[in-house]
């Protein structure tokens, strides 16, 4: 007993989440994620490692065949 009010509240919240269309602040999202320079730096760092270890991947591919 006593669960009716809580269940009604949960149903109301679930319905609001399901049918509401929140507005997205894309500018705030972009600021939160970052400017994008970090991704370029990460790609450059990955390329450096990939070049130095590329000889190992060629050997593994040949053994698998």
PDBQT receptor file of N, H, CA, C and O in Angstrom, charges set to zero:
ATOM      1  N   UNK A   1       0.820  -1.189   0.000  1.00  0.00    +0.000 N 
ATOM      2  CA  UNK A   1       0.000   0.000   0.000  1.00  0.00    +0.000 C 
ATOM      3  C   UNK A   1       0.868   1.258   0.000  1.00  0.00    +0.000 C 
ATOM      4  O   UNK A   1       2.010   1.241   0.460  1.00  0.00    +0.000 OA
ATOM      5  N   UNK A   2       0.318   2.322  -0.512  1.00  0.00    +0.000 N 
ATOM      6  H   UNK A   2      -0.610   2.335  -0.886  1.00  0.00    +0.000 HD
ATOM      7  CA  UNK A   2       1.055   3.562  -0.496  1.00  0.00    +0.000 C 
ATOM      8  C   UNK A   2       1.963   3.760  -1.690  1.00  0.00    +0.000 C 
ATOM      9  O   UNK A   2       2.709   4.738  -1.746  1.00  0.00    +0.000 OA
ATOM     10  N   UNK A   3       1.913   2.843  -2.650  1.00  0.00    +0.000 N 
ATOM     11  H   UNK A   3       1.308   2.049  -2.605  1.00  0.00    +0.000 HD
ATOM     12  CA  UNK A   3       2.793   2.948  -3.814  1.00  0.00    +0.000 C 
ATOM     13  C   UNK A   3       2.138   3.728  -4.950  1.00  0.00    +0.000 C 
ATOM     14  O   UNK A   3       2.824   4.071  -5.913  1.00  0.00    +0.000 OA
ATOM     15  N   UNK A   4       0.877   4.013  -4.880  1.00  0.00    +0.000 N 
ATOM     16  H   UNK A   4       0.320   3.734  -4.097  1.00  0.00    +0.000 HD
ATOM     17  CA  UNK A   4       0.151   4.665  -5.966  1.00  0.00    +0.000 C 
ATOM     18  C   UNK A   4       0.719   6.008  -6.363  1.00  0.00    +0.000 C 
ATOM     19  O   UNK A   4       0.876   6.297  -7.550  1.00  0.00    +0.000 OA
ATOM     20  N   UNK A   5       1.026   6.828  -5.378  1.00  0.00    +0.000 N 
ATOM     21  H   UNK A   5       0.899   6.594  -4.414  1.00  0.00    +0.000 HD
ATOM     22  CA  UNK A   5       1.537   8.170  -5.670  1.00  0.00    +0.000 C 
ATOM     23  C   UNK A   5       2.937   8.093  -6.292  1.00  0.00    +0.000 C 
ATOM     24  O   UNK A   5       3.241   8.837  -7.224  1.00  0.00    +0.000 OA
ATOM     25  N   UNK A   6       3.781   7.204  -5.784  1.00  0.00    +0.000 N 
ATOM     26  H   UNK A   6       3.534   6.599  -5.027  1.00  0.00    +0.000 HD
ATOM     27  CA  UNK A   6       5.137   7.054  -6.330  1.00  0.00    +0.000 C 
ATOM     28  C   UNK A   6       5.090   6.520  -7.752  1.00  0.00    +0.000 C 
ATOM     29  O   UNK A   6       5.838   6.976  -8.617  1.00  0.00    +0.000 OA
ATOM     30  N   UNK A   7       4.209   5.550  -7.993  1.00  0.00    +0.000 N 
ATOM     31  H   UNK A   7       3.601   5.179  -7.290  1.00  0.00    +0.000 HD
ATOM     32  CA  UNK A   7       4.094   4.991  -9.344  1.00  0.00    +0.000 C 
ATOM     33  C   UNK A   7       3.564   6.044 -10.311  1.00  0.00    +0.000 C 
ATOM     34  O   UNK A   7       4.014   6.118 -11.455  1.00  0.00    +0.000 OA
ATOM     35  N   UNK A   8       2.619   6.852  -9.864  1.00  0.00    +0.000 N 
ATOM     36  H   UNK A   8       2.254   6.792  -8.935  1.00  0.00    +0.000 HD
ATOM     37  CA  UNK A   8       2.079   7.912 -10.712  1.00  0.00    +0.000 C 
ATOM     38  C   UNK A   8       3.174   8.920 -11.065  1.00  0.00    +0.000 C 
ATOM     39  O   UNK A   8       3.242   9.402 -12.195  1.00  0.00    +0.000 OA
ATOM     40  N   UNK A   9       4.016   9.229 -10.105  1.00  0.00    +0.000 N 
ATOM     41  H   UNK A   9       3.961   8.837  -9.186  1.00  0.00    +0.000 HD
ATOM     42  CA  UNK A   9       5.126  10.167 -10.348  1.00  0.00    +0.000 C 
ATOM     43  C   UNK A   9       6.115   9.578 -11.359  1.00  0.00    +0.000 C 
ATOM     44  O   UNK A   9       6.567  10.274 -12.268  1.00  0.00    +0.000 OA
ATOM     45  N   UNK A  10       6.454   8.277 -11.194  1.00  0.00    +0.000 N 
ATOM     46  H   UNK A  10       6.087   7.711 -10.456  1.00  0.00    +0.000 HD
ATOM     47  CA  UNK A  10       7.367   7.631 -12.131  1.00  0.00    +0.000 C 
ATOM     48  C   UNK A  10       6.779   7.592 -13.531  1.00  0.00    +0.000 C 
ATOM     49  O   UNK A  10       7.486   7.813 -14.514  1.00  0.00    +0.000 OA
ATOM     50  N   UNK A  11       5.483   7.312 -13.621  1.00  0.00    +0.000 N 
ATOM     51  H   UNK A  11       4.909   7.133 -12.822  1.00  0.00    +0.000 HD
ATOM     52  CA  UNK A  11       4.818   7.267 -14.924  1.00  0.00    +0.000 C 
ATOM     53  C   UNK A  11       4.839   8.645 -15.582  1.00  0.00    +0.000 C 
ATOM     54  O   UNK A  11       5.066   8.765 -16.786  1.00  0.00    +0.000 OA
ATOM     55  N   UNK A  12       4.599   9.678 -14.782  1.00  0.00    +0.000 N 
ATOM     56  H   UNK A  12       4.414   9.580 -13.804  1.00  0.00    +0.000 HD
ATOM     57  CA  UNK A  12       4.607  11.046 -15.310  1.00  0.00    +0.000 C 
ATOM     58  C   UNK A  12       5.988  11.416 -15.835  1.00  0.00    +0.000 C 
ATOM     59  O   UNK A  12       6.111  11.975 -16.925  1.00  0.00    +0.000 OA
ATOM     60  N   UNK A  13       7.020  11.107 -15.067  1.00  0.00    +0.000 N 
ATOM     61  H   UNK A  13       6.920  10.654 -14.182  1.00  0.00    +0.000 HD
ATOM     62  CA  UNK A  13       8.385  11.428 -15.478  1.00  0.00    +0.000 C 
ATOM     63  C   UNK A  13       8.760  10.638 -16.729  1.00  0.00    +0.000 C 
ATOM     64  O   UNK A  13       9.360  11.191 -17.651  1.00  0.00    +0.000 OA
ATOM     65  N   UNK A  14       8.416   9.360 -16.770  1.00  0.00    +0.000 N 
ATOM     66  H   UNK A  14       7.929   8.911 -16.022  1.00  0.00    +0.000 HD
ATOM     67  CA  UNK A  14       8.730   8.531 -17.934  1.00  0.00    +0.000 C 
ATOM     68  C   UNK A  14       8.028   9.059 -19.177  1.00  0.00    +0.000 C 
ATOM     69  O   UNK A  14       8.615   9.089 -20.258  1.00  0.00    +0.000 OA
ATOM     70  N   UNK A  15       6.790   9.469 -19.031  1.00  0.00    +0.000 N 
ATOM     71  H   UNK A  15       6.312   9.445 -18.153  1.00  0.00    +0.000 HD
ATOM     72  CA  UNK A  15       6.034  10.005 -20.163  1.00  0.00    +0.000 C 
ATOM     73  C   UNK A  15       6.653  11.310 -20.654  1.00  0.00    +0.000 C 
ATOM     74  O   UNK A  15       6.736  11.546 -21.859  1.00  0.00    +0.000 OA
ATOM     75  N   UNK A  16       7.087  12.155 -19.720  1.00  0.00    +0.000 N 
ATOM     76  H   UNK A  16       7.020  11.963 -18.741  1.00  0.00    +0.000 HD
ATOM     77  CA  UNK A  16       7.735  13.413 -20.120  1.00  0.00    +0.000 C 
ATOM     78  C   UNK A  16       9.026  13.148 -20.882  1.00  0.00    +0.000 C 
ATOM     79  O   UNK A  16       9.310  13.805 -21.883  1.00  0.00    +0.000 OA
ATOM     80  N   UNK A  17       9.801  12.189 -20.407  1.00  0.00    +0.000 N 
ATOM     81  H   UNK A  17       9.570  11.655 -19.594  1.00  0.00    +0.000 HD
ATOM     82  CA  UNK A  17      11.052  11.866 -21.091  1.00  0.00    +0.000 C 
ATOM     83  C   UNK A  17      10.809  11.270 -22.468  1.00  0.00    +0.000 C 
ATOM     84  O   UNK A  17      11.547  11.547 -23.413  1.00  0.00    +0.000 OA
ATOM     85  N   UNK A  18       9.782  10.459 -22.573  1.00  0.00    +0.000 N 
ATOM     86  H   UNK A  18       9.182  10.234 -21.806  1.00  0.00    +0.000 HD
ATOM     87  CA  UNK A  18       9.507   9.783 -23.842  1.00  0.00    +0.000 C 
ATOM     88  C   UNK A  18       8.992  10.734 -24.904  1.00  0.00    +0.000 C 
ATOM     89  O   UNK A  18       9.406  10.657 -26.060  1.00  0.00    +0.000 OA
ATOM     90  N   UNK A  19       8.100  11.622 -24.526  1.00  0.00    +0.000 N 
ATOM     91  H   UNK A  19       7.763  11.685 -23.586  1.00  0.00    +0.000 HD
ATOM     92  CA  UNK A  19       7.423  12.443 -25.522  1.00  0.00    +0.000 C 
ATOM     93  C   UNK A  19       7.949  13.867 -25.640  1.00  0.00    +0.000 C 
ATOM     94  O   UNK A  19       7.541  14.589 -26.550  1.00  0.00    +0.000 OA
ATOM     95  N   UNK A  20       8.827  14.287 -24.766  1.00  0.00    +0.000 N 
ATOM     96  H   UNK A  20       9.159  13.701 -24.027  1.00  0.00    +0.000 HD
ATOM     97  CA  UNK A  20       9.327  15.652 -24.879  1.00  0.00    +0.000 C 
ATOM     98  C   UNK A  20      10.494  15.683 -25.863  1.00  0.00    +0.000 C 
ATOM     99  O   UNK A  20      11.219  14.701 -26.024  1.00  0.00    +0.000 OA
ATOM    100  N   UNK A  21      10.654  16.797 -26.497  1.00  0.00    +0.000 N 
ATOM    101  H   UNK A  21      10.065  17.594 -26.366  1.00  0.00    +0.000 HD
ATOM    102  CA  UNK A  21      11.785  16.958 -27.410  1.00  0.00    +0.000 C 
ATOM    103  C   UNK A  21      12.655  18.085 -26.855  1.00  0.00    +0.000 C 
ATOM    104  O   UNK A  21      12.391  19.260 -27.112  1.00  0.00    +0.000 OA
ATOM    105  N   UNK A  22      13.674  17.734 -26.107  1.00  0.00    +0.000 N 
ATOM    106  H   UNK A  22      13.889  16.780 -25.898  1.00  0.00    +0.000 HD
ATOM    107  CA  UNK A  22      14.512  18.764 -25.501  1.00  0.00    +0.000 C 
ATOM    108  C   UNK A  22      15.298  19.522 -26.569  1.00  0.00    +0.000 C 
ATOM    109  O   UNK A  22      15.658  18.970 -27.609  1.00  0.00    +0.000 OA
ATOM    110  N   UNK A  23      15.548  20.769 -26.292  1.00  0.00    +0.000 N 
ATOM    111  H   UNK A  23      15.256  21.217 -25.447  1.00  0.00    +0.000 HD
ATOM    112  CA  UNK A  23      16.350  21.565 -27.213  1.00  0.00    +0.000 C 
ATOM    113  C   UNK A  23      17.818  21.279 -26.933  1.00  0.00    +0.000 C 
ATOM    114  O   UNK A  23      18.238  21.171 -25.781  1.00  0.00    +0.000 OA
ATOM    115  N   UNK A  24      18.572  21.161 -27.984  1.00  0.00    +0.000 N 
ATOM    116  H   UNK A  24      18.231  21.249 -28.920  1.00  0.00    +0.000 HD
ATOM    117  CA  UNK A  24      19.993  20.869 -27.856  1.00  0.00    +0.000 C 
ATOM    118  C   UNK A  24      20.795  22.135 -28.082  1.00  0.00    +0.000 C 
ATOM    119  O   UNK A  24      20.598  22.845 -29.068  1.00  0.00    +0.000 OA
ATOM    120  N   UNK A  25      21.687  22.401 -27.172  1.00  0.00    +0.000 N 
ATOM    121  H   UNK A  25      21.847  21.824 -26.371  1.00  0.00    +0.000 HD
ATOM    122  CA  UNK A  25      22.588  23.530 -27.317  1.00  0.00    +0.000 C 
ATOM    123  C   UNK A  25      23.891  22.989 -27.907  1.00  0.00    +0.000 C 
ATOM    124  O   UNK A  25      24.792  22.580 -27.174  1.00  0.00    +0.000 OA
ATOM    125  N   UNK A  26      23.977  22.992 -29.223  1.00  0.00    +0.000 N 
ATOM    126  H   UNK A  26      23.245  23.324 -29.817  1.00  0.00    +0.000 HD
ATOM    127  CA  UNK A  26      25.125  22.406 -29.900  1.00  0.00    +0.000 C 
ATOM    128  C   UNK A  26      26.421  23.166 -29.623  1.00  0.00    +0.000 C 
ATOM    129  O   UNK A  26      27.500  22.575 -29.589  1.00  0.00    +0.000 OA
ATOM    130  N   UNK A  27      26.309  24.467 -29.427  1.00  0.00    +0.000 N 
ATOM    131  H   UNK A  27      25.433  24.948 -29.454  1.00  0.00    +0.000 HD
ATOM    132  CA  UNK A  27      27.505  25.251 -29.117  1.00  0.00    +0.000 C 
ATOM    133  C   UNK A  27      28.089  24.848 -27.765  1.00  0.00    +0.000 C 
ATOM    134  O   UNK A  27      29.304  24.721 -27.615  1.00  0.00    +0.000 OA
ATOM    135  N   UNK A  28      27.209  24.649 -26.784  1.00  0.00    +0.000 N 
ATOM    136  H   UNK A  28      26.222  24.753 -26.905  1.00  0.00    +0.000 HD
ATOM    137  CA  UNK A  28      27.676  24.222 -25.467  1.00  0.00    +0.000 C 
ATOM    138  C   UNK A  28      28.272  22.825 -25.543  1.00  0.00    +0.000 C 
ATOM    139  O   UNK A  28      29.269  22.537 -24.880  1.00  0.00    +0.000 OA
ATOM    140  N   UNK A  29      27.672  21.963 -26.343  1.00  0.00    +0.000 N 
ATOM    141  H   UNK A  29      26.863  22.197 -26.881  1.00  0.00    +0.000 HD
ATOM    142  CA  UNK A  29      28.201  20.611 -26.503  1.00  0.00    +0.000 C 
ATOM    143  C   UNK A  29      29.590  20.644 -27.133  1.00  0.00    +0.000 C 
ATOM    144  O   UNK A  29      30.486  19.912 -26.713  1.00  0.00    +0.000 OA
ATOM    145  N   UNK A  30      29.763  21.487 -28.129  1.00  0.00    +0.000 N 
ATOM    146  H   UNK A  30      29.035  22.082 -28.470  1.00  0.00    +0.000 HD
ATOM    147  CA  UNK A  30      31.064  21.595 -28.783  1.00  0.00    +0.000 C 
ATOM    148  C   UNK A  30      32.117  22.128 -27.814  1.00  0.00    +0.000 C 
ATOM    149  O   UNK A  30      33.258  21.665 -27.821  1.00  0.00    +0.000 OA
ATOM    150  N   UNK A  31      31.740  23.096 -26.982  1.00  0.00    +0.000 N 
ATOM    151  H   UNK A  31      30.813  23.471 -26.977  1.00  0.00    +0.000 HD
ATOM    152  CA  UNK A  31      32.683  23.609 -25.982  1.00  0.00    +0.000 C 
ATOM    153  C   UNK A  31      33.035  22.528 -24.974  1.00  0.00    +0.000 C 
ATOM    154  O   UNK A  31      34.182  22.426 -24.540  1.00  0.00    +0.000 OA
ATOM    155  N   UNK A  32      32.045  21.720 -24.602  1.00  0.00    +0.000 N 
ATOM    156  H   UNK A  32      31.113  21.803 -24.954  1.00  0.00    +0.000 HD
ATOM    157  CA  UNK A  32      32.295  20.667 -23.613  1.00  0.00    +0.000 C 
ATOM    158  C   UNK A  32      33.216  19.592 -24.174  1.00  0.00    +0.000 C 
ATOM    159  O   UNK A  32      34.110  19.109 -23.478  1.00  0.00    +0.000 OA
ATOM    160  N   UNK A  33      33.000  19.223 -25.415  1.00  0.00    +0.000 N 
ATOM    161  H   UNK A  33      32.274  19.616 -25.980  1.00  0.00    +0.000 HD
ATOM    162  CA  UNK A  33      33.814  18.183 -26.037  1.00  0.00    +0.000 C 
ATOM    163  C   UNK A  33      35.219  18.701 -26.326  1.00  0.00    +0.000 C 
ATOM    164  O   UNK A  33      36.200  17.983 -26.132  1.00  0.00    +0.000 OA
ATOM    165  N   UNK A  34      35.313  19.904 -26.773  1.00  0.00    +0.000 N 
ATOM    166  H   UNK A  34      34.516  20.488 -26.931  1.00  0.00    +0.000 HD
ATOM    167  CA  UNK A  34      36.616  20.490 -27.082  1.00  0.00    +0.000 C 
ATOM    168  C   UNK A  34      36.608  21.059 -28.476  1.00  0.00    +0.000 C 
ATOM    169  O   UNK A  34      35.638  20.916 -29.220  1.00  0.00    +0.000 OA
ATOM    170  N   UNK A  35      37.683  21.696 -28.817  1.00  0.00    +0.000 N 
ATOM    171  H   UNK A  35      38.472  21.812 -28.213  1.00  0.00    +0.000 HD
ATOM    172  CA  UNK A  35      37.743  22.385 -30.104  1.00  0.00    +0.000 C 
ATOM    173  C   UNK A  35      38.067  21.461 -31.259  1.00  0.00    +0.000 C 
ATOM    174  O   UNK A  35      37.869  21.841 -32.413  1.00  0.00    +0.000 OA
ATOM    175  N   UNK A  36      38.556  20.266 -30.994  1.00  0.00    +0.000 N 
ATOM    176  H   UNK A  36      38.717  19.957 -30.057  1.00  0.00    +0.000 HD
ATOM    177  CA  UNK A  36      38.885  19.352 -32.069  1.00  0.00    +0.000 C 
ATOM    178  C   UNK A  36      40.378  19.245 -32.319  1.00  0.00    +0.000 C 
ATOM    179  O   UNK A  36      40.814  18.351 -33.044  1.00  0.00    +0.000 OA
ATOM    180  N   UNK A  37      41.162  20.125 -31.743  1.00  0.00    +0.000 N 
ATOM    181  H   UNK A  37      40.808  20.851 -31.154  1.00  0.00    +0.000 HD
ATOM    182  CA  UNK A  37      42.606  20.050 -31.937  1.00  0.00    +0.000 C 
ATOM    183  C   UNK A  37      43.190  18.816 -31.268  1.00  0.00    +0.000 C 
ATOM    184  O   UNK A  37      44.161  18.244 -31.764  1.00  0.00    +0.000 OA
ATOM    185  N   UNK A  38      42.616  18.404 -30.161  1.00  0.00    +0.000 N 
ATOM    186  H   UNK A  38      41.827  18.868 -29.759  1.00  0.00    +0.000 HD
ATOM    187  CA  UNK A  38      43.135  17.246 -29.443  1.00  0.00    +0.000 C 
ATOM    188  C   UNK A  38      43.028  15.990 -30.299  1.00  0.00    +0.000 C 
ATOM    189  O   UNK A  38      43.916  15.140 -30.250  1.00  0.00    +0.000 OA
ATOM    190  N   UNK A  39      41.974  15.858 -31.073  1.00  0.00    +0.000 N 
ATOM    191  H   UNK A  39      41.252  16.549 -31.113  1.00  0.00    +0.000 HD
ATOM    192  CA  UNK A  39      41.811  14.679 -31.928  1.00  0.00    +0.000 C 
ATOM    193  C   UNK A  39      42.925  14.633 -32.976  1.00  0.00    +0.000 C 
ATOM    194  O   UNK A  39      43.445  13.557 -33.272  1.00  0.00    +0.000 OA
ATOM    195  N   UNK A  40      43.289  15.761 -33.529  1.00  0.00    +0.000 N 
ATOM    196  H   UNK A  40      42.866  16.635 -33.288  1.00  0.00    +0.000 HD
ATOM    197  CA  UNK A  40      44.367  15.795 -34.515  1.00  0.00    +0.000 C 
ATOM    198  C   UNK A  40      45.693  15.402 -33.880  1.00  0.00    +0.000 C 
ATOM    199  O   UNK A  40      46.493  14.692 -34.489  1.00  0.00    +0.000 OA
ATOM    200  N   UNK A  41      45.921  15.863 -32.661  1.00  0.00    +0.000 N 
ATOM    201  H   UNK A  41      45.271  16.439 -32.167  1.00  0.00    +0.000 HD
ATOM    202  CA  UNK A  41      47.150  15.503 -31.956  1.00  0.00    +0.000 C 
ATOM    203  C   UNK A  41      47.193  14.012 -31.685  1.00  0.00    +0.000 C 
ATOM    204  O   UNK A  41      48.242  13.380 -31.815  1.00  0.00    +0.000 OA
ATOM    205  N   UNK A  42      46.044  13.445 -31.306  1.00  0.00    +0.000 N 
ATOM    206  H   UNK A  42      45.192  13.958 -31.200  1.00  0.00    +0.000 HD
ATOM    207  CA  UNK A  42      45.976  12.007 -31.042  1.00  0.00    +0.000 C 
ATOM    208  C   UNK A  42      46.243  11.210 -32.311  1.00  0.00    +0.000 C 
ATOM    209  O   UNK A  42      46.930  10.189 -32.273  1.00  0.00    +0.000 OA
ATOM    210  N   UNK A  43      45.705  11.669 -33.428  1.00  0.00    +0.000 N 
ATOM    211  H   UNK A  43      45.146  12.498 -33.459  1.00  0.00    +0.000 HD
ATOM    212  CA  UNK A  43      45.919  10.968 -34.693  1.00  0.00    +0.000 C 
ATOM    213  C   UNK A  43      47.395  11.009 -35.085  1.00  0.00    +0.000 C 
ATOM    214  O   UNK A  43      47.931  10.018 -35.581  1.00  0.00    +0.000 OA
ATOM    215  N   UNK A  44      48.043  12.129 -34.871  1.00  0.00    +0.000 N 
ATOM    216  H   UNK A  44      47.608  12.934 -34.469  1.00  0.00    +0.000 HD
ATOM    217  CA  UNK A  44      49.464  12.242 -35.187  1.00  0.00    +0.000 C 
ATOM    218  C   UNK A  44      50.275  11.290 -34.311  1.00  0.00    +0.000 C 
ATOM    219  O   UNK A  44      51.197  10.628 -34.787  1.00  0.00    +0.000 OA
ATOM    220  N   UNK A  45      49.925  11.230 -33.034  1.00  0.00    +0.000 N 
ATOM    221  H   UNK A  45      49.176  11.768 -32.647  1.00  0.00    +0.000 HD
ATOM    222  CA  UNK A  45      50.637  10.330 -32.121  1.00  0.00    +0.000 C 
ATOM    223  C   UNK A  45      50.406   8.879 -32.533  1.00  0.00    +0.000 C 
ATOM    224  O   UNK A  45      51.335   8.071 -32.498  1.00  0.00    +0.000 OA
ATOM    225  N   UNK A  46      49.181   8.543 -32.922  1.00  0.00    +0.000 N 
ATOM    226  H   UNK A  46      48.427   9.200 -32.950  1.00  0.00    +0.000 HD
ATOM    227  CA  UNK A  46      48.879   7.179 -33.368  1.00  0.00    +0.000 C 
ATOM    228  C   UNK A  46      49.672   6.848 -34.634  1.00  0.00    +0.000 C 
ATOM    229  O   UNK A  46      50.208   5.747 -34.761  1.00  0.00    +0.000 OA
ATOM    230  N   UNK A  47      49.747   7.793 -35.566  1.00  0.00    +0.000 N 
ATOM    231  H   UNK A  47      49.311   8.688 -35.464  1.00  0.00    +0.000 HD
ATOM    232  CA  UNK A  47      50.495   7.560 -36.801  1.00  0.00    +0.000 C 
ATOM    233  C   UNK A  47      51.967   7.283 -36.512  1.00  0.00    +0.000 C 
ATOM    234  O   UNK A  47      52.587   6.447 -37.170  1.00  0.00    +0.000 OA
ATOM    235  N   UNK A  48      52.522   7.985 -35.528  1.00  0.00    +0.000 N 
ATOM    236  H   UNK A  48      52.018   8.664 -34.994  1.00  0.00    +0.000 HD
ATOM    237  CA  UNK A  48      53.924   7.744 -35.162  1.00  0.00    +0.000 C 
ATOM    238  C   UNK A  48      54.109   6.321 -34.652  1.00  0.00    +0.000 C 
ATOM    239  O   UNK A  48      55.061   5.641 -35.035  1.00  0.00    +0.000 OA
ATOM    240  N   UNK A  49      53.211   5.873 -33.796  1.00  0.00    +0.000 N 
ATOM    241  H   UNK A  49      52.437   6.425 -33.485  1.00  0.00    +0.000 HD
ATOM    242  CA  UNK A  49      53.303   4.514 -33.280  1.00  0.00    +0.000 C 
ATOM    243  C   UNK A  49      53.037   3.489 -34.374  1.00  0.00    +0.000 C 
ATOM    244  O   UNK A  49      53.707   2.458 -34.437  1.00  0.00    +0.000 OA
ATOM    245  N   UNK A  50      52.077   3.761 -35.224  1.00  0.00    +0.000 N 
ATOM    246  H   UNK A  50      51.533   4.598 -35.173  1.00  0.00    +0.000 HD
ATOM    247  CA  UNK A  50      51.737   2.822 -36.297  1.00  0.00    +0.000 C 
ATOM    248  C   UNK A  50      52.922   2.626 -37.236  1.00  0.00    +0.000 C 
ATOM    249  O   UNK A  50      53.192   1.507 -37.675  1.00  0.00    +0.000 OA
ATOM    250  N   UNK A  51      53.619   3.696 -37.541  1.00  0.00    +0.000 N 
ATOM    251  H   UNK A  51      53.400   4.604 -37.185  1.00  0.00    +0.000 HD
ATOM    252  CA  UNK A  51      54.786   3.581 -38.424  1.00  0.00    +0.000 C 
ATOM    253  C   UNK A  51      55.891   2.746 -37.776  1.00  0.00    +0.000 C 
ATOM    254  O   UNK A  51      56.534   1.928 -38.433  1.00  0.00    +0.000 OA
ATOM    255  N   UNK A  52      56.098   2.966 -36.481  1.00  0.00    +0.000 N 
ATOM    256  H   UNK A  52      55.575   3.631 -35.947  1.00  0.00    +0.000 HD
ATOM    257  CA  UNK A  52      57.193   2.244 -35.832  1.00  0.00    +0.000 C 
ATOM    258  C   UNK A  52      56.876   0.764 -35.629  1.00  0.00    +0.000 C 
ATOM    259  O   UNK A  52      57.797  -0.049 -35.547  1.00  0.00    +0.000 OA
ATOM    260  N   UNK A  53      55.602   0.395 -35.546  1.00  0.00    +0.000 N 
ATOM    261  H   UNK A  53      54.854   1.056 -35.613  1.00  0.00    +0.000 HD
ATOM    262  CA  UNK A  53      55.235  -1.005 -35.326  1.00  0.00    +0.000 C 
ATOM    263  C   UNK A  53      54.678  -1.681 -36.582  1.00  0.00    +0.000 C 
ATOM    264  O   UNK A  53      54.189  -2.808 -36.500  1.00  0.00    +0.000 OA
ATOM    265  N   UNK A  54      54.739  -1.041 -37.705  1.00  0.00    +0.000 N 
ATOM    266  H   UNK A  54      55.137  -0.126 -37.772  1.00  0.00    +0.000 HD
ATOM    267  CA  UNK A  54      54.152  -1.597 -38.920  1.00  0.00    +0.000 C 
ATOM    268  C   UNK A  54      54.839  -2.891 -39.347  1.00  0.00    +0.000 C 
ATOM    269  O   UNK A  54      54.196  -3.761 -39.934  1.00  0.00    +0.000 OA
ATOM    270  N   UNK A  55      56.115  -3.033 -39.068  1.00  0.00    +0.000 N 
ATOM    271  H   UNK A  55      56.638  -2.327 -38.591  1.00  0.00    +0.000 HD
ATOM    272  CA  UNK A  55      56.824  -4.258 -39.461  1.00  0.00    +0.000 C 
ATOM    273  C   UNK A  55      56.291  -5.467 -38.696  1.00  0.00    +0.000 C 
ATOM    274  O   UNK A  55      56.294  -6.577 -39.228  1.00  0.00    +0.000 OA
ATOM    275  N   UNK A  56      55.839  -5.276 -37.470  1.00  0.00    +0.000 N 
ATOM    276  H   UNK A  56      55.837  -4.374 -37.037  1.00  0.00    +0.000 HD
ATOM    277  CA  UNK A  56      55.284  -6.381 -36.687  1.00  0.00    +0.000 C 
ATOM    278  C   UNK A  56      53.950  -6.848 -37.237  1.00  0.00    +0.000 C 
ATOM    279  O   UNK A  56      53.678  -8.048 -37.250  1.00  0.00    +0.000 OA
ATOM    280  N   UNK A  57      53.122  -5.940 -37.686  1.00  0.00    +0.000 N 
ATOM    281  H   UNK A  57      53.343  -4.965 -37.675  1.00  0.00    +0.000 HD
ATOM    282  CA  UNK A  57      51.816  -6.336 -38.203  1.00  0.00    +0.000 C 
ATOM    283  C   UNK A  57      51.949  -7.084 -39.518  1.00  0.00    +0.000 C 
ATOM    284  O   UNK A  57      51.151  -7.982 -39.786  1.00  0.00    +0.000 OA
ATOM    285  N   UNK A  58      52.923  -6.749 -40.343  1.00  0.00    +0.000 N 
ATOM    286  H   UNK A  58      53.571  -6.019 -40.126  1.00  0.00    +0.000 HD
ATOM    287  CA  UNK A  58      53.121  -7.468 -41.595  1.00  0.00    +0.000 C 
ATOM    288  C   UNK A  58      53.502  -8.919 -41.326  1.00  0.00    +0.000 C 
ATOM    289  O   UNK A  58      53.027  -9.818 -42.019  1.00  0.00    +0.000 OA
ATOM    290  N   UNK A  59      54.349  -9.159 -40.333  1.00  0.00    +0.000 N 
ATOM    291  H   UNK A  59      54.735  -8.429 -39.770  1.00  0.00    +0.000 HD
ATOM    292  CA  UNK A  59      54.762 -10.518 -39.989  1.00  0.00    +0.000 C 
ATOM    293  C   UNK A  59      53.584 -11.333 -39.467  1.00  0.00    +0.000 C 
ATOM    294  O   UNK A  59      53.448 -12.507 -39.813  1.00  0.00    +0.000 OA
ATOM    295  N   UNK A  60      52.740 -10.737 -38.649  1.00  0.00    +0.000 N 
ATOM    296  H   UNK A  60      52.851  -9.783 -38.368  1.00  0.00    +0.000 HD
ATOM    297  CA  UNK A  60      51.593 -11.455 -38.096  1.00  0.00    +0.000 C 
ATOM    298  C   UNK A  60      50.592 -11.817 -39.187  1.00  0.00    +0.000 C 
ATOM    299  O   UNK A  60      50.003 -12.898 -39.156  1.00  0.00    +0.000 OA
ATOM    300  N   UNK A  61      50.399 -10.927 -40.143  1.00  0.00    +0.000 N 
ATOM    301  H   UNK A  61      50.877 -10.049 -40.168  1.00  0.00    +0.000 HD
ATOM    302  CA  UNK A  61      49.457 -11.200 -41.223  1.00  0.00    +0.000 C 
ATOM    303  C   UNK A  61      49.941 -12.375 -42.079  1.00  0.00    +0.000 C 
ATOM    304  O   UNK A  61      49.136 -13.191 -42.528  1.00  0.00    +0.000 OA
ATOM    305  N   UNK A  62      51.232 -12.455 -42.298  1.00  0.00    +0.000 N 
ATOM    306  H   UNK A  62      51.885 -11.792 -41.933  1.00  0.00    +0.000 HD
ATOM    307  CA  UNK A  62      51.776 -13.536 -43.117  1.00  0.00    +0.000 C 
ATOM    308  C   UNK A  62      51.622 -14.883 -42.407  1.00  0.00    +0.000 C 
ATOM    309  O   UNK A  62      51.375 -15.893 -43.065  1.00  0.00    +0.000 OA
ATOM    310  N   UNK A  63      51.761 -14.918 -41.086  1.00  0.00    +0.000 N 
ATOM    311  H   UNK A  63      51.961 -14.097 -40.551  1.00  0.00    +0.000 HD
ATOM    312  CA  UNK A  63      51.640 -16.170 -40.338  1.00  0.00    +0.000 C 
ATOM    313  C   UNK A  63      50.197 -16.666 -40.289  1.00  0.00    +0.000 C 
ATOM    314  O   UNK A  63      49.963 -17.874 -40.239  1.00  0.00    +0.000 OA
ATOM    315  N   UNK A  64      49.255 -15.779 -40.301  1.00  0.00    +0.000 N 
ATOM    316  H   UNK A  64      49.444 -14.797 -40.341  1.00  0.00    +0.000 HD
ATOM    317  CA  UNK A  64      47.836 -16.167 -40.194  1.00  0.00    +0.000 C 
ATOM    318  C   UNK A  64      47.338 -16.841 -41.482  1.00  0.00    +0.000 C 
ATOM    319  O   UNK A  64      46.386 -17.621 -41.439  1.00  0.00    +0.000 OA
ATOM    320  N   UNK A  65      47.946 -16.560 -42.575  1.00  0.00    +0.000 N 
ATOM    321  H   UNK A  65      48.719 -15.926 -42.609  1.00  0.00    +0.000 HD
ATOM    322  CA  UNK A  65      47.467 -17.081 -43.867  1.00  0.00    +0.000 C 
ATOM    323  C   UNK A  65      47.908 -18.459 -44.100  1.00  0.00    +0.000 C 
ATOM    324  O   UNK A  65      47.591 -19.042 -45.137  1.00  0.00    +0.000 OA
TER     325      UNK A  65
